């Protein structure tokens, strides 16, 4: 069996992909990101370089040329291999994208930003300074407090002190929690709060810098779901409003948004209750692929479970076999 690692919240253990692939008789090569943070574009080039290096190694060491090469990626890496599958037809035989923001990267960044500005409304004394257009870069003190876990402890305690506002935050942000088990509902809500906030606190500065501006915009967004129109109105009057940044939007459109115009088979694997990368990302991407006339190249697989990338080894293996089958059928 593949080596597994425990996952909080009683979810299935994660598996180490190299072990899983090697046990099926495939060779495995991996590349780490050359940079931290937003590394999608460089990640695509790294995959191209990796394929070339692996092919050279196979020829020089074993005298063979790889006939089938499958690109796999998890989370941000799933977007990397999807862009590879759209823009570089010779780079792989097919791609497997798991729990990935492939439908719209702009909407994914808005999802993270929405949660942060809503959190600041419901729990205004926890993270200072608030995230606003005049204070859009996360302070070094805030990042340090998050990394040493002192801020994470405050983030967990705040919703526990006011379950009513915590429930409103989850409802208005549309973040997935595990509603199948009432005993773990509060636990998964707390974990989801940590998971989603982390992307704003740890990654916002890097994204703003690399994109040439803040990609988050909510100037026309109406947040709803708190339980009453009057309560919704009060939240919307208090929430920080960000105007669109043209340079950031152009950067996203040029480099980070998928088109659906696949050039090779792609399998998308997603949990229905992913709190970090919502399941609607898979739905949006399927619509793009349909519009591009490439539906025959896309296979979507959904697992009815809460959590980010909480797949079992058998589920990942099944998705990989579907990819290999689709590639073989295509010839």
ZILINPE-V651735 format. One record per run of one state. SS is the DSSP state (H for helix, E for strand, - for the rest). FROM is the first residue (numbers start at 0). TO is the last residue. If there is no record, write none. Layout:
SS;FROM;TO, SS;FROM;TO
This chain:
-;0;2, E;3;6, H;7;9, E;10;14, -;15;15, H;16;21, -;22;38, H;39;61, -;62;68, E;69;73, -;74;74, H;75;86, -;87;92, E;93;97, -;98;103, H;104;121, -;122;130, E;131;131, -;132;133, E;134;134, -;135;138, H;139;146, -;147;148, H;149;160, -;161;161, H;162;172, -;173;180, H;181;210, -;211;227, H;228;237, -;238;244, H;245;254, -;255;263, E;264;272, -;273;278, H;279;290, -;291;293, H;294;296, E;297;305, -;306;311, H;312;329, -;330;330
